[in-house]
Amino acid sequence: MIKQLLLLLLTIGICTCKAAEVNQPGSQQAASQLQFTRTYSPIGFIKGHSWGWPGMRGQYLGDASAESMKKLAETNANWVCIAFAGEMNNANEPNILWGEDDPCMVTDNEIRHAIELARKNNLKVILKPVVNVRDGTWRANIQFKKPDGKTIDSERWGQWWAEFNRFLLHYAKLAADTNCEMLCLGCEMTTTEPFANRWRDLIAEIRKVYPGAVTYNTNHGDEIKIRWWDATDVIGVSGYYPIGTDDVQTAMKDLNKVPPEDTTLEALKRRIMPVKENLRKVSEKFNRPVFFIELGMCSAKGCSATPWTHNDPNTMVYDADEQARFYQVMLETFWNELWFIGYAWWDWHTELYPPEEAKTDTTFFIYGKPAEKVLKEWYSKPR
């Protein structure tokens, strides 16, 4: 009887330890030793926002950006994801312009200044260098083909990977120099993701110069396709799942035709459940925690049906309550899952609008809107 009781107490103790693992604080040394598992994160739980996009020259300087970072921290956030972009001229040209070669882009010193602003507000930092395409092509469609338009151009792909490696290694060193707690290796680059060996080799090189946690930002739905998550520490996902309707095609044509009953709390909760199960399976398969490194929606009618939709004041009808419901559902659904380690909501502007404009602004920004109140309440909770 005594032996059985001791075994029971030991089992309870083990379960309790596992339940608490995800909340344990850690260090960069712990992250560099790859101690992440699907229920253990050395960096703890991420209560964050994305900030700094797109990283235009001068954008991180001045009083406005300092005030923005301060207000971000006042949401009870403990992390900020500083996102900026180098540029390709078009999706079929392998050259990447960045740093001093791109006069439109923030400088290294400006990035360092942004990190200093974060530190002054007691925020941990994810550094997120991204490659954009100047002609407006989504970076997920970067592709190199020969003149026939069908045959893969391996030579130009090789040139692009060499450029991309230099780009990321530069910012990996900057992240190391400034003690950033996490580095994100690109965003929603769908056409590159099948190059598993390229990614594994690049991550190995990154780890030689950067000791912190490494993640990658895949687009929603693509997380199940990537075969190299085990080379990263955290599975980073853009959480723009279309949970506001069962008819996404109609919503994409006209958000205002999304029926109100499709965007109730109950309806949103019903549609997010299969998403949660799929993400749990990916986490289990690769033994890595999941993190929404991007998610959000514009404060406009029907946007929970296509949360990736960018602001269009000419067609969008203001609806901050639907935005708040989306926040509530995404927070409530994932908050207590041990395989899930946080959020970096898209996005917090580097310059705040006047508070009264919150009543008409239809962007992703939640400053002064009902969603900000929802978020503050959740971010005040321990996890």
N, C-alpha and C positions, 0 to 999 in steps of 0.2 A: 504494500500500500504506500509506504514512504517512497519507494523507488518510483512508483507511478506518479506520485505527486511531484517529485523532483523533475521528472521528465516533462510533466505538464508545464511547470514553471519555466523550465528551460525553453520549451516551445513558444510560450507566450513572450518570453524575453526576446527570442530571435525575431518573432513577427513584429514586435514593437520596434526593434532596431531597424528592420527593413522598412517599416512605415515611415520612420523618421529620417531615413537616409537622404531623401531628396532635398531636405531642408538644411543639411549640414553645410556650414561655410567651408570654403576651401581656399587654395592659393593657386597662383599660376604654376607653381611647381607640381601641384597635384594634377592640374589640367594637362601639363606636358607629359605626365606619366600615364596618360590615357586611362584614368581611373573612372571614367564615365561608364555607367551601365544604364539600362532602361529605368531603374529606380534609384539611381544615385547620381547626383550632380555636384561636383566639387565647387561649382560657382553658385549654388543655391537656386532660388526661384527668381525669374526675371519679371519684374513689374516695370515695363518700359514703354517708350515711344520711339518712333523713327523721327529723326531731325536732320535738317541740313540739306535736303534734296532741292535742286539737283547739284548744288555745290558750285554756284557761279562765283567768279572772282569778286572778292569783297563782301560776299554774302554773310560770312561768319564774323565780320568785324562790326564795331560800333555798339551803341547802347541798345539798339533794338534786339540784336541777337542775344545780348547778355540778359535782357529782361525776358525774352522768350525762354531761355534755358531755366531761368528762375521760376517762371510760371509752370514750366514742365515739371520741375521737381515738386512743386506745390500740389500736384495731383497724387502725391504719395508714391511717386515712381522712385525706383532705386537704380534703374538702368536707362541709358540712352543709346540708340543706334544711330551713329553719325554716317549718313549716306551721301555719296558724291559720285560723279561719273566722269570718266574719260570718254573719248568719242571716236567712232569710226565714221568716215564720210558716207559710206553706204554699206549695206549688209553683205556685199560681195567683194569688198576691198579689205585686205588683211591688216592694213596699217591701223594702229591705235594711237591717237593723239592724247597726251596726258601731261600733267605737271607743267613745266615751263614751255613745252611744245604746244600747249593748248592755252592761248591767252584768255579764254573764257572760263577756265577751270580754277577752282580754289588752289592756292599754293600750299606747299607743305607747312609753311609757317602759319597759314590761316587754319589748317587742320589742327595743328598743335594748339592754336589759340582756342578752338572749339573744344578740344579735349580739356584744356585748362578751365574753361567755363563749366564743363561737366563736373570736374573735380571740386570746384568751388561750391557746387550744389550737392556734393556727396553722392554723385552718380557714377556707377560703373559704366564702362564704355565698350560697345561693339563697334569696331571700325568696319565699314562696308563700302569698299571700292567697287564700282559697277562699270561695265562697258555699255554705252548707249550708241545709237546710230543717228547721225545728224539729219538724215532725210526723213526721219519719222518712223522708219521700220522698227517694229518691236524686236528687241534683242533676241528673243526666242527664235527668230527666223534668220539669224546669221547663217549664211551658207556659201560655200565656194564650189562652183561648178564650171566646167569647161564651156567654150562658146556654144556647144550644142544644147546647153541648158539642162542636160540630163546626167552627164557623167561627172562624178565627184572629182574635184581638182585637188588631189592629195598634196601637191606641192604648195598651193596657196593655203590649204589647211595647216600644213607644217609651218608656214610663215606666220600664220595667225597665232598658233600655239606658242611659238617662240616670243612673239610680241606680248601675248597674254601672260606668259610666265614672268617676263621682265616687269610688266605692270604690277602684278600681284606681289612679287618678291620685294619690290620697292616699298609698297605700303605695308607689307608684313614687317619689314625692318622698322618702319615708322611706328607701327603698332607696338613692336617690341621696345623701342626706345621710350615710348610714352606709357608703357605698362598697361596697355589696353587689355581688358580681361577676355575679349573674344574678337576673332577676326572672321568676317564672312567673305567667302571666296566667290563673289559674283552673285548674280540674281537672274532667275528665270531664263537661263540660257539653254533652252530645250534642245536645240540641235547639237550642242556640245556634250550633252549628258551621256550619250551612248559610247563616248570615247573613254571607257573605264580606265584603261591603262594610262592614258594621258593625265586623267585626274589623279590617279594614285601616285604617279611620278611627281606631279606638281605639288601635291599635299606633302609628300616626303621632303621635297625641297623647302617648302614653307616651314616645316617643323625644324629645319636646321637653323633658322634665323628667328623664329617666333615661338615662345614657350607657352603661350596661352591656349585657350580653347579654340578649336577650328570648326566652322560650320559652312554650309552652302545653302543658298536660298532657291529652292525649286518652286515651280508654279503649282498651284493647287491641282490635285489629280495626278501630277507627275511623280509624286513621292514614291509610288509603288513601282515605278519603272527603273529607278536608279539602282545599280548593282554595287555601288562603291560607298555606301553610307558607313560601312564599318571602318573606312579610312578617316572619317571625320569623328568629331566628339559628340556633335549634336545634329539631329535631323531638322534642318530649317525649312519651313514651309510658308508660302504666301497663302494665307487662309481665306481667300476670296471665294468661298464655296457658295454656289447659288441656292441658298436655302429659302429664298422668299417667294418661290413659285414652283409648280410642277411643269410649267410651260416656259422654259428658258428662251426658246426661239422667238416667241411672241414678245417676251419682255425685252429682248435685245433690239427689236424693231421699235417698240414704244413702251417705255417704263410706266407711263401713265395709264396703261391698260392692265397693269397688274392688279387683280382684285384685292381690296382691303383685307378680306378674310384670309388671303394667302400670307399676309405679313403679321399676323397676330403672334403673340408669344408662343401659344400652343402650336401653331403651324411651323414656326421657325424651330422649335424644339424637336418636333417630329422629324423634320428633314435633316437636322444636324446629327442625329443618332447614328445613321449608317456611316457618316464621315468619321465620327469618333471611333467606331469599330475598326474601320480600315486603317486609321492612323495607329491604333493600338497594335494591330497586326504587324505593321511596318516596324514599329518600335521593338516588338518582340523578336522579329526576324533578325534584326541587326544589333540587338542589345544596346540601343542608343535611345536617349530621351528625345522627345519631339518638342519643338519650339515654334510658335508662330512669329517668325521674324518680320512678317508683314501681315496685316489684316485690317479690315475697316470697311466703311462704305460712306458715300456722300450723304449729306443730310437732305435727301430728296426722296419723293414718293417712288416706290418700286425698286429702289437701289439694292435692297436685300436680295432681290432676284438676280441681279448681276453686280455684285459688290465691287468688281474691278472697274466699273464704269467711272470715267473721270468727269469732273464737273463741266456741265454745259448750262449756264444760266439762261440760255435762250429756250431750252426745252424742259428743263427740270422744274418740278414744283416742290418748294421747300417742305420738308417733313422731318424735323429733328426728332420726333417721337419714334419714328420707324428706326432711325439710326440708333437711338437709345435702346430699343428692343433688341437690335442686332448685337449691341455690346453686352447687354444683359445675358443673352442666350450663350454667346461665345465664352463669357466669363463663367457662368454657372455650369456649363456643360463640361469644361475641361479643368477647372480650378483644382479640384481634389484628386485628379488622376495622377498616380505616382510616376507614370511614364511621361508626363507632360510637365515642362518646366518654364512656361511663361509666354509673354507677349511683347511685341514691339509695334504698337498700333501705327498705322499709316494715316496721316502723318501730322507732325507738329510743326507749324510754320516757324521759320526763323524770324519773322516779323509778325507780331500780333495785330489783328485788326481791332478797331475800337470796339469795346464791349457791346455797344448797341447793334453792331452789324451781325452779331451772332444770331439775331432773329430773322435774318434774310440770307445769310451765307449758305450756299449749297455745296461747299467743298467737303473733303474728308475731315477737315479740322474740327475738333470738338470743343475748342475753347469757348466758354460761356454758354454751351448748349446742354440739354438734358443728359447727353451721353457722358459729358465730363463729370457730372454729379454721380452717375452710375459707377464710373471708373474709380473716382475718388473713394467711394464706399468700399469697393472691392479691394483696391490697393491699400486700404488701411488695415485689411485683415492679415493675420499671420499666415505664412505658408512656408 
